[in-house]
Amino acid sequence: MPVPEPIAVPQMISDLWVLSKISPDSLGRLRATLESYTGFLSTEGLIKIVSTHLPEQDHGAAVFNTLKNIQSPEFDEILERVQSWRQENEQHSNFFSADAYASLEQKLPILLADYPALKLTQKVENLRVALGNELRGFAFICDARPVYNEARDDIVGMIPITMAKFVYERQNLDDAEIEFQLTVPQLKELIRKARRALDKVEVLRRKTAEWLPGGFIADEE
């Protein structure tokens, strides 16, 4: 008997299939927490809230992806896309059964709502993208290179090398990176200017709090 070939399941379909397996009570408690949350909710904050209510990793990941990628007014459109995928062939309908689809129809409206915190988060993220490329991470790699004598049979000294690597997301959502070499004086100057920038941010934070009760939003320590 031939072994059936594995099917390729789109991430959204997979997430919604997992969502269909989660108890409505758990989703209801998560919804209540998100509805009561005020202010900016960072990605780390959302992960923490979701994992508190849904400790199983696959459940938490599916719900997190759904909250980040699907808006509440899209109920009907999302259900139509799932139904269309199910009807493409027998493998799809076996994976996402009629019972699972019926469960999704019940669970999706429980999870998705017009959460003020998520709306504010999306507004902040959109503004950050509009303002320019977003830094994703960086690293400094320190090394030393030998300096040889004229005969090249002995090392007379070492030169310190610092490589800086910055990874960022372009406005078209593509990832990119840049690398460059820093001398020791340049590295010291970079640190000095970074400290000055942090001092300026602290002044902005203090002054803003004097006339705007909410102060900074999306201000992560």
Buried (B, 14 or more C-beta within 10 A) or exposed (E): EEEEEEEEBEEBBBBBBBBBBBEEEBBBBBBEBBEEBEEBBBEEBBEEBBBEBBEEEEBBBBBBBBBEEBBEEBBEEBBEBBBEBBEEEEBBBEBBEEEBBEBBBEBBEBBBBEBBBBEBBEEBBEEEBEEEBEEEEEEEEEEEEEEEEEEEEEEEEEEEBBEBEBBBBEEEEEEEEEEEEBEEEEBEEBEEEEEEEEEEEEEEEEEBEEEEEEBEEBEEE
